[in-house]
Amino acid sequence: MNGIVAILCSGQGGQHAAMFDLFAECAAAEPVFAAASELLGTDPRRLGRDSDAVLFEDRLGQILCCTQALAAWAALETARPVRAVIAGYSVGELAAWGCAGAFDTKTTLRLAVRRAAVMDAAAPKDCGLAGIVGLRRPVLEPILARHATSIAIINDVDSFVVGGPVEGLAATSQDAAARGATHTVRLHVSVPSHTPLLAQAVPAFHSALHDAAPRAPAPGYRLLSGIDGDSVLDVETGCEKLARQIATPINWVACLTACQAAGAEIALELGPGTALSHMAARIFPEGHARSTEQFRTMAGVRDWLSRMGN
């Protein structure tokens, strides 16, 4: 594979009981599942079979999303691109550091546990996130100020995730719909991630990242910072930003623009879910942005990468 590939690591929200099925039997992914099992006390491939509600608990969700990205990345085996720009959405940014080689698998998953712990400890009760589509920022911001809610993620010029108290989110969504929002939805997240409400979690996670002694991304890989889409050129600065994004809005549209500016010709979302590949489809040519979940076999994923990347 000669072309540059954008590798997109998903955040929480798309977990489901079959999220690992595509590569559950792949020997290359087995060390990832083993590392996750040590932390969870059970094999992640068995979770959610009776009820998928458990998959959205914050600690478990963060571990599972990192497990998904790392296992899918391992399962690509020799089809992994030689050159890639790697970005992650929310906790997916931590997984992106793992895929880029800045942390090994066990360290990445342990950091996911620590990230969840400090966020849960800092988060006020009865808070969460909501999606609002169809309003531009100058129209949305006065609504947010009125209801003590904040922008958490910028997905597009008129597509945002907002965070805050549950009552404030409901009122924000209602007012946004009245002003012309085309879609509002509460997300399966109970923590107001990427808002000032989690400021107290930042120093502890920054310390954990520093203590984990991250390495520079592997040769050929460009790692992006979620809060601005800039390349991580200095590991310490990158760690500071990775910690700060817990309480700072993610600029995902900037990340996608940076992927394109870096010369990425195709985009592969590692999952769970298809949200990132759908967003990437807006700026990549038709058929050039896919999620692993859109394939029936890992052989199909590898074949697509081979065909599209040459």
C-alpha positions as CSV (number, residue, x, y, z in Angstrom):
1,M,0.0,0.0,0.0
2,N,1.6,3.3,-1.1
3,G,-1.1,5.9,-0.4
4,I,-1.7,7.7,2.9
5,V,-4.7,6.3,4.9
6,A,-6.6,8.2,7.5
7,I,-7.2,5.9,10.5
8,L,-10.1,7.0,12.6
9,C,-10.6,5.7,16.1
10,S,-14.2,5.9,17.4
11,G,-15.4,7.2,20.7
12,Q,-18.3,6.0,22.8
13,G,-21.8,5.7,21.6
14,G,-21.6,2.9,19.1
15,Q,-20.9,0.0,21.4
16,H,-23.0,-3.2,20.8
17,A,-22.8,-6.9,21.6
18,A,-21.4,-7.9,18.2
19,M,-18.7,-5.1,18.1
20,F,-15.8,-7.6,18.1
21,D,-17.3,-10.3,15.9
22,L,-15.4,-9.3,12.7
23,F,-12.1,-10.1,14.3
24,A,-13.0,-12.2,17.3
25,E,-11.2,-15.2,16.0
26,C,-8.2,-13.4,14.6
27,A,-5.0,-14.6,16.2
28,A,-3.3,-11.3,15.8
29,A,-5.9,-9.6,17.9
30,E,-5.7,-12.1,20.7
31,P,-3.1,-10.2,22.8
32,V,-5.5,-7.2,22.8
33,F,-8.4,-9.3,24.1
34,A,-6.2,-10.9,26.7
35,A,-5.0,-7.5,28.0
36,A,-8.6,-6.2,28.1
37,S,-9.7,-9.4,29.9
38,E,-7.2,-8.8,32.7
39,L,-8.7,-5.4,33.4
40,L,-12.3,-6.4,33.0
41,G,-12.2,-9.7,34.7
42,T,-13.9,-11.3,31.7
43,D,-13.4,-11.6,28.0
44,P,-14.8,-8.4,26.3
45,R,-16.2,-10.6,23.5
46,R,-18.7,-12.0,25.9
47,L,-20.1,-8.7,27.2
48,G,-23.5,-7.4,26.2
49,R,-25.0,-10.6,25.0
50,D,-27.9,-10.5,27.5
51,S,-28.3,-6.7,27.5
52,D,-26.2,-4.1,25.7
53,A,-27.0,-1.5,28.4
54,V,-24.0,-2.5,30.4
55,L,-21.7,-1.5,27.4
56,F,-22.5,2.2,28.0
57,E,-21.2,2.4,31.6
58,D,-18.4,5.0,31.4
59,R,-15.5,2.9,32.6
60,L,-16.5,-0.1,30.6
61,G,-17.2,1.9,27.5
62,Q,-13.8,3.6,27.5
63,I,-12.0,0.3,27.8
64,L,-14.2,-1.3,25.1
65,C,-13.7,1.5,22.6
66,C,-9.9,1.3,23.0
67,T,-10.0,-2.5,22.8
68,Q,-12.0,-2.2,19.6
69,A,-9.5,0.1,17.9
70,L,-6.4,-1.8,19.0
71,A,-7.9,-5.2,18.1
72,A,-9.1,-4.0,14.7
73,W,-5.7,-2.4,14.1
74,A,-3.9,-5.6,15.0
75,A,-6.2,-7.7,12.9
76,L,-5.2,-5.8,9.8
77,E,-1.8,-7.5,10.1
78,T,0.3,-7.0,7.0
79,A,-2.5,-4.8,5.5
80,R,-1.8,-2.0,7.9
81,P,-0.8,1.0,5.9
82,V,2.9,2.0,5.8
83,R,1.8,5.7,5.9
84,A,-1.1,6.9,7.9
85,V,-2.6,9.9,9.6
86,I,-4.3,8.8,12.8
87,A,-7.0,10.7,14.7
88,G,-9.3,9.7,17.5
89,Y,-12.7,10.9,18.7
90,S,-12.9,11.5,22.4
91,V,-11.5,8.4,24.1
92,G,-10.7,7.3,20.6
93,E,-7.8,9.8,20.7
94,L,-6.2,7.7,23.4
95,A,-6.7,4.6,21.2
96,A,-5.1,6.6,18.3
97,W,-1.9,7.0,20.4
98,G,-1.9,3.2,20.8
99,C,-2.3,2.6,17.1
100,A,0.4,5.1,16.3
101,G,2.8,3.2,18.6
102,A,3.1,5.9,21.3
103,F,1.8,3.5,23.9
104,D,1.7,-0.3,23.9
105,T,-1.6,-2.2,24.2
106,K,-1.5,-2.8,27.9
107,T,-0.5,0.8,28.7
108,T,-3.2,2.2,26.4
109,L,-5.9,0.1,28.1
110,R,-4.6,0.9,31.6
111,L,-4.7,4.6,30.7
112,A,-8.3,4.2,29.5
113,V,-9.2,2.9,33.0
114,R,-7.4,5.8,34.6
115,R,-9.1,8.3,32.2
116,A,-12.5,6.9,33.1
117,A,-11.7,7.0,36.8
118,V,-10.7,10.7,37.0
119,M,-13.5,11.7,34.7
120,D,-16.1,9.9,36.8
121,A,-14.7,11.4,40.0
122,A,-14.8,14.9,38.6
123,A,-18.2,14.7,36.9
124,P,-21.2,16.3,38.6
125,K,-24.3,14.1,39.0
126,D,-27.1,14.0,36.5
127,C,-25.1,15.3,33.5
128,G,-24.4,14.0,30.0
129,L,-24.2,14.9,26.3
130,A,-26.6,15.6,23.5
131,G,-26.3,16.0,19.7
132,I,-27.7,19.0,17.9
133,V,-27.7,19.3,14.1
134,G,-28.9,22.1,11.9
135,L,-27.8,25.3,13.8
136,R,-24.7,27.3,13.3
137,R,-22.6,28.4,16.2
138,P,-23.8,32.0,16.4
139,V,-27.4,30.8,16.8
140,L,-26.5,27.9,19.2
141,E,-24.2,29.7,21.6
142,P,-26.9,32.0,23.2
143,I,-29.1,28.9,23.8
144,L,-26.2,27.2,25.5
145,A,-25.5,30.2,27.7
146,R,-29.1,30.4,28.7
147,H,-29.2,26.8,29.9
148,A,-25.6,26.5,31.4
149,T,-24.6,23.9,28.7
150,S,-21.4,23.9,26.6
151,I,-20.1,22.8,23.2
152,A,-18.3,19.5,23.7
153,I,-17.5,18.5,20.1
154,I,-17.6,20.3,16.8
155,N,-18.5,17.9,14.1
156,D,-19.3,20.4,11.4
157,V,-20.3,24.0,11.0
158,D,-23.9,23.1,12.0
159,S,-23.4,19.8,13.9
160,F,-22.3,19.8,17.6
161,V,-22.3,17.6,20.7
162,V,-23.1,19.7,23.8
163,G,-22.7,18.8,27.4
164,G,-24.1,19.8,30.8
165,P,-26.8,19.0,33.3
166,V,-29.6,16.7,32.1
167,E,-32.2,19.4,32.7
168,G,-30.1,21.9,30.8
169,L,-29.6,19.5,27.9
170,A,-33.3,18.9,27.6
171,A,-34.0,22.7,27.6
172,T,-31.2,23.3,25.1
173,S,-32.5,20.7,22.7
174,Q,-36.0,22.1,23.0
175,D,-34.9,25.6,22.3
176,A,-32.6,24.5,19.5
177,A,-35.5,22.6,17.8
178,A,-37.6,25.8,18.1
179,R,-34.8,27.8,16.4
180,G,-34.7,25.3,13.5
181,A,-32.4,22.4,14.5
182,T,-33.1,19.5,12.3
183,H,-32.1,16.8,14.8
184,T,-31.5,16.7,18.6
185,V,-30.7,13.5,20.6
186,R,-29.5,12.6,24.0
187,L,-26.4,10.4,23.8
188,H,-25.6,7.2,25.7
189,V,-23.0,9.0,27.8
190,S,-23.5,10.0,31.4
191,V,-20.4,12.2,31.7
192,P,-20.2,15.8,30.3
193,S,-17.0,15.1,28.5
194,H,-15.0,17.9,26.8
195,T,-16.7,20.6,28.9
196,P,-15.4,22.8,31.7
197,L,-17.3,20.7,34.2
198,L,-14.5,18.1,34.0
199,A,-11.6,20.5,34.6
200,Q,-10.6,18.8,37.8
201,A,-9.8,15.6,35.9
202,V,-7.2,17.1,33.7
203,P,-4.1,17.3,36.0
204,A,-4.5,13.7,37.2
205,F,-4.8,12.3,33.7
206,H,-1.9,14.5,32.5
207,S,0.2,13.0,35.3
208,A,-0.8,9.5,34.3
209,L,0.1,10.1,30.7
210,H,3.5,11.5,31.6
211,D,4.2,8.6,33.9
212,A,3.4,6.2,31.1
213,A,6.5,7.5,29.2
214,P,5.0,7.8,25.7
215,R,7.1,7.4,22.6
216,A,7.0,9.4,19.4
217,P,4.6,7.9,16.8
218,A,6.1,5.1,14.6
219,P,7.8,6.2,11.4
220,G,5.3,6.9,8.7
221,Y,2.5,7.7,11.1
222,R,1.2,11.2,11.8
223,L,-0.9,11.6,15.0
224,L,-3.4,14.4,15.4
225,S,-4.5,16.3,18.4
226,G,-8.3,16.2,18.9
227,I,-8.7,19.7,20.2
228,D,-7.3,21.4,17.1
229,G,-6.3,18.9,14.5
230,D,-2.6,19.8,14.7
231,S,0.0,17.1,14.3
232,V,1.6,15.8,17.5
233,L,5.2,16.9,16.8
234,D,6.3,16.9,20.5
235,V,5.2,14.1,22.8
236,E,5.0,16.3,25.9
237,T,2.9,18.9,24.2
238,G,0.8,16.1,22.8
239,C,0.2,14.7,26.2
240,E,-0.8,18.1,27.6
241,K,-3.4,18.4,24.8
242,L,-4.6,14.8,25.2
243,A,-5.2,15.4,28.9
244,R,-6.8,18.8,28.3
245,Q,-9.3,17.5,25.8
246,I,-11.2,15.9,28.8
247,A,-12.4,19.4,29.6
248,T,-11.9,21.2,26.2
249,P,-14.1,20.9,23.1
250,I,-12.9,18.5,20.4
251,N,-12.7,20.0,16.9
252,W,-13.4,16.9,14.9
253,V,-14.0,18.9,11.7
254,A,-10.5,20.2,12.0
255,C,-9.2,16.7,12.4
256,L,-10.9,15.5,9.2
257,T,-9.6,18.6,7.4
258,A,-6.1,17.8,8.6
259,C,-6.4,14.2,7.4
260,Q,-7.2,15.5,3.9
261,A,-4.5,18.2,4.1
262,A,-1.9,15.5,5.0
263,G,-2.7,13.7,1.7
264,A,-4.9,10.9,3.0
265,E,-6.7,9.3,0.0
266,I,-9.0,7.0,2.0
267,A,-10.3,6.8,5.5
268,L,-10.9,3.7,7.6
269,E,-12.9,3.9,10.9
270,L,-11.9,1.2,13.3
271,G,-15.2,1.2,15.1
272,P,-17.3,0.6,17.0
273,G,-20.0,2.2,14.9
274,T,-19.9,4.1,11.6
275,A,-20.4,7.7,12.8
276,L,-16.8,8.8,11.9
277,S,-16.8,7.2,8.4
278,H,-20.1,8.9,7.7
279,M,-18.7,12.3,8.6
280,A,-15.5,11.6,6.6
281,A,-17.6,10.7,3.6
282,R,-18.6,14.4,3.3
283,I,-15.0,15.3,2.4
284,F,-13.6,12.1,0.8
285,P,-14.7,10.9,-2.7
286,E,-17.5,8.4,-2.8
287,G,-16.5,5.0,-1.5
288,H,-13.3,6.2,0.0
289,A,-14.4,6.4,3.6
290,R,-15.5,3.1,5.3
291,S,-15.9,1.6,8.7
292,T,-14.7,-1.9,9.6
293,E,-18.4,-2.5,10.5
294,Q,-19.4,-2.2,6.9
295,F,-17.4,-5.4,6.0
296,R,-18.4,-9.0,6.5
297,T,-14.8,-10.3,7.0
298,M,-11.4,-8.9,7.8
299,A,-10.2,-10.3,4.5
300,G,-12.6,-7.8,2.9
301,V,-11.2,-4.9,4.9
302,R,-7.7,-5.9,3.9
303,D,-8.6,-6.2,0.3
304,W,-10.3,-2.8,0.3
305,L,-7.3,-1.2,1.8
306,S,-5.0,-2.9,-0.8
307,R,-7.2,-1.8,-3.7
308,M,-7.9,1.7,-2.6
309,G,-4.5,2.5,-1.3
310,N,-2.5,1.8,-4.4
